[in-house]
Amino acid sequence: MAAAVGAPVRAGDLNRALAAERPDPGRGLDHAAHRRTWLGTDLPDGTVVVTDGPRLVRGGRLLAFSFDGWRDPERVTAE
């Protein structure tokens, strides 16, 4: 994906780039064991993780999803 820094990225381009990084392509939890993992403290802003529900990493905090916006910030930890 050759996009200028700060330029918008199309969803299809992003999906292809992410699929290329997966060592065992596929869908769902059947393939989860083959996917790359990171410690919580290494996740970049914009990453979405699932703990007790979807959470967004932003500024060293995890924000819980709601239809009213991201809320309930908690500190990112390595656990």
N, C-alpha and C positions, 0 to 999 in steps of 0.2 A: 504494500500500500504506500504509494508515494504521494503524500499530501503535505502541503506547506504547514509549518508550525502554526498552530492557531486556526488553521482552515477547518471548516466543518468536514466531518467524515460521514459518508453515507452508510446507512445501516448494513446494506449488502456487503460493502467493502470491509466493514468491521467484522461481520460474521465470518467472512472468508478468512480474514487474518487470524481470528480466534480459532477457527476450525483447523487451520494449518499448524497451530501450536499444540494441538492435542495429540499426544502420542498414540492414543487408541480412539479414533473417531467413533462417535455414536451418541445416543441420547440417553438421558435418564441416569438413575443411580447404578444401573448395571455397569456403566463405564467409569463411575466415580473413582474407583480404586486406581485407575491408570492416569488420572489427571494430576497435573502439577499442583502442589499445595505450598502455601506460604504461612509464616508466622503472622499473627495479627498485627504486630508492630511494623511489619514490612509492607503492608498493603497501601497502595497509593490512594489519594483522594479520588472519589468517583467509583470505587469498588463497592459492589453490593454483595453482602454476605447473608447467610441465613443462620440465625441462632434460634431465638424464640419467635422468629418471624423475619421478614426482610429488613436489613439495616444497611445504611449508606455510610461509608467511611468518608469523613470530612474533618480536616484539621485535627487529627489525632483522636477523634471521637466517633462513636457509632450512633447514628440517628435512626430511630424506629420509623417505619413507614406507616402513614395513615392517609386516607383520602383527603385530609385537610392539610397535608404537608408532612415533612420529616420532623420528628419531635423526640423528646426524651433522650437527650444526649448522654452517653456514658463513655468513659475513657476506654480507648483501645488497649487491650492487654494481649500478651503472647499466648494465653490459654484458649 
